[in-house]
């Protein structure tokens, strides 16, 4: 039965691609810009991809950006719109596709949802005919890259692909990375430890940033407006253990000793509701929210951030020079949060504690020992884009 279903899908895709090839033209977008398909994913994937796009600088003027987002992803569009407003570009063009597999979905039922997602993805890629595809690992990217690969083989479009492995992957590649490693045109990693096992990869991480090989300066005292604010955030995940851990007067006392006078707890969609710290009076004002659209901006202004070890939040805090304590969610399978948190703690960029050790760690933490993450972007991602588009390097500005 499965062979018949796959055969019918492949036949339908072949017919679609032949039609697209007959109708295609290899002309570039208006103004000679390259058509660029950017794959976004919920949480850290989108944050990382937008940082990569910012690193392109004036090279962005040569690209006509289109974003591909899963239809259940509610946060990435807002981030893309904010990015376009920041760079003075029109509202982003967005393509929606069904998610191939939801968290917790059975593998049997995911066969059908994956086939459905692949069908929509092939149609979008074939109609857009991208010159270049940019992605960094969300599950949505796998059918996108293969669709582009087939379209290029049939002469429908160029569809050159850059895959940037997530900042969160410090010891091994993600599943998407392992699948696509040999199919993309450029593959970058953020950690040097991955290079020996993956010789095709280019290093675009911490030590490729200008100034990273020099002694990093101390992390400056956070400049804040109004009362010094600490933010506890679980991002888009459920992390009741962290929220339960901070729900105590002892935690508020620890914040008080480091000058915190306001606490915002973003608990996400978890079931645990803080009670001990709410309405307790004292000189630390407490607010509990599920989520707020202004949360990313609030985090970049906070005096202290205590967060799950999501790559997006970590990057926001490091580049904004925030004091950061990460708490990996130990309940996650294949937990790369622990790997990432410990690797960055070794470089004195943040503190990493388990939930059970958070209070003790916070009481002992010497925030003056933290170092400032270099804010200049790595030149590797822009170089990869220029190479694939055959654009000359403008040199130092």
N, C-alpha and C positions, 0 to 999 in steps of 0.2 A: 504493500500500500504506500509506504513512504517513498519507495523508488518511483512510483507512478506520480505522486504529488510533486516530487522534485523535478521529474522529467517535464511535467506540464509547466512548472514555474520557469525552468530554463528555456523551454520553447517560447513561452510568452515574453521572457526577457529578450530573447534573440530577435523576435519580431519587433519589439519596441526599439531595440538598438539599431536595427537595420532601417527602420523608419526615421529615427533620429539622425542617422548618418546621411540618409538621402536628403534630409531637410537642413543639415548643418552647414554652417560656414565657419571658417576658422578666424573670422575677423574678431578683433578684440572689442571690448566694450567702448562706449562713447568716450571720445577724447583720447583714445589709444590706451586706456587703462586696462590692466589685466583683470579678468574676472576671478575673484578670490572667494572661495567657499570656506568659511570658518565654522568648525564644529564646536559647539559649546555643550557643556555638561553641568549638571547641578553641582553646587558647592564649590570646592576648590578648583575643579577643572576650568570653570569659567573665569574665576579670578586669575589663575595662572595664564590663561590664553590672552586675556585683556592686557596683562603686563607684557606679554610677548608682543602684542600689537603696538603698545605704547613705545616699545624699544625701536620700532621701525622709523619713528620720526617722520621726516619728509618723504620717506619711501611710501608712506600711506597714501600720498597723493597719486601714486601710480596704480593704486588698487581700487577696484569697485567691489566693496565688501558685501557679501550675503552670508547670513548666519543660518545654520541648520541646528534646530533645537527640538528635543523630544517633546511630544505634546503634553506630557505630565510635568514638565519642568516649568515651574512658575517663577523662578527667581532670575534665570539667565537673561530674559528679555529686558527686565528692568536694569540690569547691569550693562547690557549692550546699549540701551538708550542713554544711560548716564555717560558712558564712554563717548558716544557720538556727540552729546552735548558738550562734553569737555573739549573735544578736538574741533568743534564747530562744524560738524558734518550733519547732513540731513538725517531724519529718522532712519534707523537701520531696516534693511529689507530682511525678512525672516521667513524661512521655510520650516514647516512643522512636519515631523514624522512620528509614527507610533513608536513607543519604546519597545525594544526587542524583548526585554524581560524585566519585570519589576522585582524588587527585593522580596524574597520569600515565595515567589511564584514557582510552581512545580516545573520540573524539567520537561515533563510530557506536554503540558499546556504551552510551555514556552516555544515548542517547535512551531506551533501555528502562529504565535505572535511574532516570532523571528521572521518567518516567511512573509508575513504581512508587512513588517517593518522594512524588509529587504525590497519588497515590491515598490513601496512608496519612495524609498531612497533611490532606487534605480531611476524612477521617473524624474525625480528632482535633479539628480546629477546629469541625466541625459538632456534635460531641457535647459538647464543652466549652462552646461558645457564649460566648466571652470578651467581656467588656465593653471590655477594652483589651488591646492587644498591644504589647510592648516588645521592640525588637530593635536590633542595631547592625551588621549586615552579613554574618554568616556565610552561606554559600550556602544553608543550610537555610531561611533566612528568606524567600526569594523565594516559594516555594509557600505558605508560611504567610500572608504578607500578601495574596496573591491569593485564597487560600481565604477569608480574612476579608472581603475586599472583595466577593466574590460572595455570601457568607452575609449580609452587611449589605444588599446590593441586593435579596435575596430575602426580607428580613425575618426571617431566622433568629436574628440576634444583632446587637449594636451594633458590636463589633469595631473600635473606634477605635484607630489605630496611631500610635506614636511611633517614628521611626527616628533613632537617634543615630549619625552617621557616626563611624567609628573615629578615635581619637587619632592613629593611624598615617598618616592621609590629610591631609597638609599642603599638597599642591599640586593634587590632583585627587580626585574621588570614586571610590570603589570601584565595581566592576561592579554589585554589589547596589544601591549608592546611586544609580547612574545609571538602573537599571531601575525603582526604586521611588520616585524623587523626586516624581513627579506623582501617586502613588497613596496616599500616607500623609497623615495628618492633621497631624502635626508632624514637621519634619525639622530636626535640629540638627547643627552642625559644630563642630569643635574649633579651627579655624584661620581667622582673619579674612580671609586671602587667598582663601578659597573663596566669600565672600559676594557679590562683584560678579557672578560667573557663575551664582549660585544664589540669586536674591532671595527665594525662599520659605523659605530656611533661616534658623534662629535661631542666633545665636552663643552657644555654651556652653563656650568654651575658656578658656585661661589667663587672659586679661584680664577675663573675667566673674566670676572668683573674688574674694571680698572681700580687699582688700589687695594685689591683683596690680599695680595701677597705681602703688603706692608703690615706693620703692627696696627691692629684696629684700635681706634680711639675708644675711650670709655663711653658708655651710653649716657647721654646727657640727662639731667633732671627733667622730667616731663613738664612741658609748659601747658598749663590748663587754664580755662576760663571758668570762674566760679569755683564751687567747692570741689576738691580733688575727688574724682570719681573712679571707682573700680567697676569693671564689667565682668560678670561671669556669663559665659555663653556656651551653648551646646551646638550652635550652628543650625543646620537643617536636620540634625539627627535627634534621636531620643537617648538621653544619658541621665536617667534618674539617679544613678549612684553619685554623680557629681553634685546634683542639686541637693540630694539628701545630706551629703557631706558638708556643704556650706551652710546648712540650715541649723546654726547653733550660735549662741551668744559668744562662745569661745572664738568662733571665726570672725565675728564682728570686732571682738577685742583685738585680734591679730591685725585686722585692717586699721583699726584706730591707732595702733602703735607706729604704723608707717604713714600716718597722715591722711588716711582716707576718711572722707566725711559724707560720701554718698555711694550707695551700692545699687547697681542695676543688674538684676538676675534675669537672663533670657533662658527660659526653661524649655523652649520648643514645645513639641506635642507630647511630652512625657506625662505620666500619670501622677507623679509625686508633686504635691503642692506645698511649698514652704510655709511653715507656721511659726517656728520659733523666732525667726528674724523679722517677721512682718508685724508692724504695730507695736514693737517692743519699746518704742521710745529711745532715749539715749541720743547721742550726738552723731549717729550714722543714719542718714535717711535711706530707706530701702524701698525699691520699686521692683515688682515682679511682672514680667511680660512674657508672652509666648513668642512674639517676634515683632519687629518694627522695621519699616522700610529704611529708617535712618540709622539702623544699627551699624552697618559698615562704617559710616562717617563718624558715628559716636565712638566706635572702637579706636579710630585713628586719632581721637582727641583725649582718650582716657589716660588717667595717671597709672592705672594698672589693669591688665587684662588677664583673666583666668579662663582658659579655654580648653575645649576638647582639642586634640592634636590634629585638626584638619589643616591641610596645606594652605588653603585659601586664607584662613584667619591668621595663620602664622606669617605668611608673606605680607599681609596687610600690616601686621604689628611690627615686623622687622623693618620694613621700608618706611614706616612712620615713626621709628625710634621709640616704640612703646615698651615699657617694662612688661614682660610676658612670662606667665607660668602656664605650662600646658599639662593637661591631665589626660593621658591616653585612655580610651575606652577599652578596657581589657576584655570586654564581652564580645568584641568583634572578632570574626574569623580572619585568618591571614593578616594579622594586625600589623600593618606597616606604620601605624601611628606611634607605636612604641619605638620602632627603629628610627623614625624621623626625629622624635622628641629627644632621644638619647644622643643622636648624632649632633644635633644643634646645641644641646647642653655641653657636649664635649668641646665645642668651639666657643663656649661662654657667651652664647647669644640669647639664651633663655634658661629657665629652670623647668625641669620635667619631674613631676611627682605622680605616683599613683593616687587614686582617690583616698585610699586609707592613710597615706602619708602626707596628704596635702596640708593639713593644719600644722603638723610638726615642721614640715618643710618651709611653710610660709613664715613661721616664727623664727626660723634660723637663716632664712635667705639673706644673702648680702647683695642687694641690688647694685651696689657700687662696683661690684666685680664684673658686671655684664659689659659686653663690648658692643660697639655700634656696627651694625650690618652695612656694608658698602651700598649706597643707593644708586650708583651708576649701573645701568643695565649691562648685561653681557653683550658683546658685539657679535656673538656666534649666530644667533637666530636671524638678525638682519642680513648677515653675510650669506646664510643659506638661501634666503629669499632672493637676494641680488643674483646669486649664482644661477638659480633656476630660471629667473626671468631675464638673465643676461643683461643686468643693469650694472653700470660701472660704479665702483666704490667712490663716493665723493671725497673720502679722506677726512682728516680732522676738520671740524667746523670752526 
